[in-house]
Amino acid sequence: MRRQRIRPLLAVAALALLRAEWTAALGRALLFARGLQAERNGRSRQALQTADSTFLSRQALQTADLDSLAFDTQTLSASESGEAIVAMAESLKLPEKLGVDVDSIKSYVGACLAEMPENPYHSADHVFDVVQFLYACLHSTGLDHVLSDVQLAGLYLAAVGHDLQHTGCSNALLKLTGHPYLLEAEQGVGPLECHHANRALALIEQHVYPGLPDEQQQKLSKVIRQVIHGTDVARHEEILDAFK
């Protein structure tokens, strides 16, 4: 199961970081992920429960081992998963890096999870799976200390919203059936990924951007759009070839 999620997440990380100065660091993440084998770590849900806090504390976060590539995301309930996504943002100091309060991040995460469909793969569980794997990769490679604040925040926000309102079918089927998402398609990018990016940015503008300078919004939006567009499976080889 773990291998099934590596490819889309690598595409997420890859396109956001195609700039030459990050190639060596991301290469370490790619090599690490390719050798990954799924393991159940047996962590209990109690490790992620706090009695006096809405969010998971950083101590609980460390106890839960969310920064491990072997963490089993299926051990958490839906509410715990949502809390864990916010806790990972806090651990990465994203509220401070963005200049927003944690409630803005929590509001965005909640809005994204609420819009995930009930299909076998592209569900709210998938969002937690991708964000946790991204978080583990960032810690394992040291990329969380290399990326700029805009790149790190953009990568996280994109990971949370990268499959918003997914139809559960492929771009090829959307084209055959004349789906409305085709109206949002851009050259070289599938209609699904274009819609995901547009919807994610709409939610970010509503929940995260108020109060942020226009220049910062523009930089974040560029990263987020590039990252989500990079999850188009048809572009997988193109993205990986950039690192050869």
Disulfide bonds with the S-S distance in Angstrom:
none
